[in-house]
């Protein structure tokens, strides 16, 4: 596919962006300034990649010419370098292709991660806690901020459900592939016969929504307060700090009791409710597009089984792209999800490029 015309459009856009961000008045609108600065950074990176790609292609042609020469020693060196250059070119071409695709505006947003224990009782709640730790460590690797917004602990040290907020650069772009049913196969610590048990946890990753993204009318809400059932010593059951928010038109309900302050729990609950309503709004708008993508990388729905964590075999398998790796211990202990997420991004890119070419 010839990218020249698309590249020239981006080159012209880069010149426009440089003029815009050099205007001091732009920074009176912080949100607009941040948006344009992000676009400028991405476009600059694209142009840099494009220039490097051209340089590598020229070097490859020169090496191929030398590989056909009479000097055998020089030809052998040229062939070796040509193989390395070809691999670099392929990787860079993929990055350029991805950068040229139309962007989903939500990819720049922060995200909420909701994890719920599924089938498997106590073991499922422990697995939910393991997933939370995995995502926390992945966020640390990328320099993101990770905070727990609300949690319902289980009696064995896991979570029946937990919601976390992840903020930083392009959070939703990388975490959006995690939505779905995660299955774990392992021998529980309480299992005396050594039998492998199968449990599940459901993950939903939502782009964080601003107040302008969704309209929430006061008359559409019913807000109730109740006593907290979580940790907190004497505070538990003495003050009505927990908050339940019902969105009457959709039937959505959010409960928050993580904070000791009723006001903070209400703010957190509204943040989660906005994200869920924004997700519903996005799904309605993108339903036809999602159907096209479902076959390759899945729908991203909460009910879709996407991944298996097999501890006896130390194997991690993602069923959407046929990915398997025998480094499950490393993934869980360090949050090493980069290779898997890169594979998901590549699968999405290939599908979207096919749609553009078709």
BELDAKA-V838546 format. One record per residue. N is the residue number from 1. RES is the residue in three letters. PHI is phi in degrees with one decimal (NA if undefined). Layout:
# BELDAKA-V838546
N_RES_PHI / N_RES_PHI
This chain:
# BELDAKA-V838546
1_UNK_NA / 2_UNK_-87.0 / 3_UNK_-98.4 / 4_UNK_-56.0 / 5_UNK_-66.5 / 6_UNK_-66.2 / 7_UNK_-63.7 / 8_UNK_-64.5 / 9_UNK_-65.0 / 10_UNK_-69.4 / 11_UNK_-64.0 / 12_UNK_-66.1 / 13_UNK_-65.4 / 14_UNK_-61.8 / 15_UNK_-62.9 / 16_UNK_-63.0 / 17_UNK_-64.0 / 18_UNK_-63.7 / 19_UNK_-69.1 / 20_UNK_-66.8 / 21_UNK_-77.6 / 22_UNK_-85.1 / 23_UNK_-86.1 / 24_UNK_-58.6 / 25_UNK_-66.9 / 26_UNK_-57.3 / 27_UNK_-78.6 / 28_UNK_-73.8 / 29_UNK_-110.0 / 30_UNK_-60.4 / 31_UNK_-62.5 / 32_UNK_-64.5 / 33_UNK_-62.9 / 34_UNK_-64.0 / 35_UNK_-62.7 / 36_UNK_-70.0 / 37_UNK_-65.5 / 38_UNK_-63.6 / 39_UNK_-63.6 / 40_UNK_-63.0 / 41_UNK_-63.0 / 42_UNK_-63.8 / 43_UNK_-68.2 / 44_UNK_-62.8 / 45_UNK_-63.5 / 46_UNK_-62.0 / 47_UNK_-64.7 / 48_UNK_-64.1 / 49_UNK_-62.4 / 50_UNK_-64.5 / 51_UNK_-66.0 / 52_UNK_-65.2 / 53_UNK_-62.2 / 54_UNK_-62.2 / 55_UNK_-65.0 / 56_UNK_-65.4 / 57_UNK_-64.0 / 58_UNK_-66.3 / 59_UNK_-64.2 / 60_UNK_-64.8 / 61_UNK_-62.1 / 62_UNK_-65.4 / 63_UNK_-66.6 / 64_UNK_-64.8 / 65_UNK_-66.6 / 66_UNK_-66.7 / 67_UNK_-64.9 / 68_UNK_-96.4 / 69_UNK_-78.4 / 70_UNK_-82.4 / 71_UNK_-78.8 / 72_UNK_-63.4 / 73_UNK_-63.9 / 74_UNK_-65.8 / 75_UNK_-64.7 / 76_UNK_-65.0 / 77_UNK_-62.6 / 78_UNK_-65.3 / 79_UNK_-65.5 / 80_UNK_-62.6 / 81_UNK_-68.3 / 82_UNK_-62.2 / 83_UNK_-64.8 / 84_UNK_-65.4 / 85_UNK_-64.0 / 86_UNK_-61.4 / 87_UNK_-65.5 / 88_UNK_-64.7 / 89_UNK_-64.1 / 90_UNK_-60.6 / 91_UNK_-64.4 / 92_UNK_-70.4 / 93_UNK_-60.6 / 94_UNK_-64.2 / 95_UNK_-65.0 / 96_UNK_-64.9 / 97_UNK_-58.5 / 98_UNK_-62.5 / 99_UNK_-67.1 / 100_UNK_-83.7 / 101_UNK_-69.3 / 102_UNK_-57.6 / 103_UNK_-90.9 / 104_UNK_-81.6 / 105_UNK_-57.4 / 106_UNK_-69.7 / 107_UNK_-63.4 / 108_UNK_-81.8 / 109_UNK_-82.2 / 110_UNK_-70.8 / 111_UNK_-139.7 / 112_UNK_-106.7 / 113_UNK_-111.1 / 114_UNK_-108.8 / 115_UNK_-120.8 / 116_UNK_-125.8 / 117_UNK_-65.0 / 118_UNK_-107.2 / 119_UNK_-72.7 / 120_UNK_123.0 / 121_UNK_61.5 / 122_UNK_-59.3 / 123_UNK_-62.6 / 124_UNK_-65.3 / 125_UNK_-68.5 / 126_UNK_-67.2 / 127_UNK_-65.3 / 128_UNK_-59.0 / 129_UNK_-66.3 / 130_UNK_-63.4 / 131_UNK_-63.8 / 132_UNK_-58.2 / 133_UNK_-63.7 / 134_UNK_-61.0 / 135_UNK_-68.7 / 136_UNK_-61.2 / 137_UNK_-69.8 / 138_UNK_-63.4 / 139_UNK_-61.5 / 140_UNK_-62.1 / 141_UNK_-58.5 / 142_UNK_-90.0 / 143_UNK_76.1 / 144_UNK_-89.7 / 145_UNK_-95.8 / 146_UNK_-126.9 / 147_UNK_-142.1 / 148_UNK_-84.4 / 149_UNK_-89.8 / 150_UNK_-157.0 / 151_UNK_-152.3 / 152_UNK_-122.0 / 153_UNK_-67.0 / 154_UNK_-97.4 / 155_UNK_-72.1 / 156_UNK_-106.5 / 157_UNK_96.0 / 158_UNK_-101.8 / 159_UNK_-133.9 / 160_UNK_-70.5 / 161_UNK_-158.8 / 162_UNK_-153.3 / 163_UNK_-123.6 / 164_UNK_-124.6 / 165_UNK_-112.0 / 166_UNK_-120.0 / 167_UNK_-125.1 / 168_UNK_155.8 / 169_UNK_-84.7 / 170_UNK_53.6 / 171_UNK_-61.1 / 172_UNK_-65.2 / 173_UNK_-57.4 / 174_UNK_-92.7 / 175_UNK_-92.9 / 176_UNK_-61.4 / 177_UNK_-76.5 / 178_UNK_-84.2 / 179_UNK_-68.1 / 180_UNK_143.6 / 181_UNK_-93.3 / 182_UNK_-105.6 / 183_UNK_-112.7 / 184_UNK_-119.0 / 185_UNK_-124.8 / 186_UNK_-163.8 / 187_UNK_-93.0 / 188_UNK_-63.2 / 189_UNK_-62.4 / 190_UNK_-86.0 / 191_UNK_-82.4 / 192_UNK_-86.5 / 193_UNK_-94.3 / 194_UNK_74.9 / 195_UNK_-79.0 / 196_UNK_-83.3 / 197_UNK_-107.6 / 198_UNK_-112.5 / 199_UNK_-134.0 / 200_UNK_-136.5 / 201_UNK_-142.3 / 202_UNK_-105.0 / 203_UNK_-116.1 / 204_UNK_-127.7 / 205_UNK_-109.6 / 206_UNK_-116.8 / 207_UNK_-66.8 / 208_UNK_-69.1 / 209_UNK_-106.3 / 210_UNK_-93.8 / 211_UNK_-61.5 / 212_UNK_-75.5 / 213_UNK_-76.8 / 214_UNK_-136.5 / 215_UNK_-94.4 / 216_UNK_-119.3 / 217_UNK_-83.6 / 218_UNK_-55.2 / 219_UNK_-71.8 / 220_UNK_-88.8 / 221_UNK_-112.8 / 222_UNK_-125.0 / 223_UNK_-114.1 / 224_UNK_-122.2 / 225_UNK_-111.6 / 226_UNK_-154.4 / 227_UNK_-78.7 / 228_UNK_-68.0 / 229_UNK_-110.5 / 230_UNK_-97.7 / 231_UNK_-71.7 / 232_UNK_151.5 / 233_UNK_63.8 / 234_UNK_-65.8 / 235_UNK_-63.8 / 236_UNK_-61.8 / 237_UNK_67.0 / 238_UNK_-105.3 / 239_UNK_-127.4 / 240_UNK_-87.2 / 241_UNK_-90.5 / 242_UNK_-71.6 / 243_UNK_-128.6 / 244_UNK_-117.2 / 245_UNK_-116.4 / 246_UNK_-107.5 / 247_UNK_-98.6 / 248_UNK_-62.9 / 249_UNK_-63.2 / 250_UNK_-105.8 / 251_UNK_81.1 / 252_UNK_-68.6 / 253_UNK_-134.0 / 254_UNK_-123.1 / 255_UNK_-121.4 / 256_UNK_-132.1 / 257_UNK_-143.6 / 258_UNK_-66.6 / 259_UNK_-91.1 / 260_UNK_-82.5 / 261_UNK_-94.8 / 262_UNK_-62.0 / 263_UNK_-63.4 / 264_UNK_-65.5 / 265_UNK_-63.5 / 266_UNK_-66.8 / 267_UNK_-61.6 / 268_UNK_-64.6 / 269_UNK_-60.5 / 270_UNK_-67.6 / 271_UNK_-63.4 / 272_UNK_-67.6 / 273_UNK_-61.9 / 274_UNK_-59.4 / 275_UNK_-63.5 / 276_UNK_-68.1 / 277_UNK_-67.2 / 278_UNK_-65.7 / 279_UNK_-61.6 / 280_UNK_-61.7 / 281_UNK_-63.3 / 282_UNK_-64.2 / 283_UNK_-63.4 / 284_UNK_-64.5 / 285_UNK_-72.4 / 286_UNK_-111.5 / 287_UNK_-59.5 / 288_UNK_-66.4 / 289_UNK_-67.2 / 290_UNK_-62.5 / 291_UNK_-62.1 / 292_UNK_-67.1 / 293_UNK_-86.5 / 294_UNK_-55.7 / 295_UNK_-65.2 / 296_UNK_-91.1 / 297_UNK_-111.5 / 298_UNK_86.0 / 299_UNK_-86.8 / 300_UNK_74.0 / 301_UNK_-76.7 / 302_UNK_-69.2 / 303_UNK_-91.3 / 304_UNK_-82.9 / 305_UNK_-76.9 / 306_UNK_-111.4 / 307_UNK_-152.3 / 308_UNK_-123.9 / 309_UNK_-112.2 / 310_UNK_-101.0 / 311_UNK_-70.7 / 312_UNK_-57.9 / 313_UNK_-96.1 / 314_UNK_55.0 / 315_UNK_-113.9 / 316_UNK_-114.3 / 317_UNK_-126.2 / 318_UNK_-106.4 / 319_UNK_-76.7 / 320_UNK_-74.1 / 321_UNK_-122.1 / 322_UNK_67.6 / 323_UNK_-88.0 / 324_UNK_-138.3 / 325_UNK_-144.8 / 326_UNK_-102.8 / 327_UNK_-137.9 / 328_UNK_-58.5 / 329_UNK_-59.9 / 330_UNK_-67.9 / 331_UNK_-61.7 / 332_UNK_-72.9 / 333_UNK_-85.4 / 334_UNK_-122.4 / 335_UNK_73.7 / 336_UNK_-77.6 / 337_UNK_-97.6 / 338_UNK_-56.1 / 339_UNK_-64.2 / 340_UNK_-66.2 / 341_UNK_-65.4 / 342_UNK_-62.1 / 343_UNK_-63.9 / 344_UNK_-65.7 / 345_UNK_-63.3 / 346_UNK_-65.3 / 347_UNK_-63.1 / 348_UNK_-64.4 / 349_UNK_-61.6 / 350_UNK_-61.6 / 351_UNK_-64.9 / 352_UNK_-70.2 / 353_UNK_-65.4 / 354_UNK_-61.9 / 355_UNK_-65.7 / 356_UNK_-67.0 / 357_UNK_-71.6 / 358_UNK_-78.1
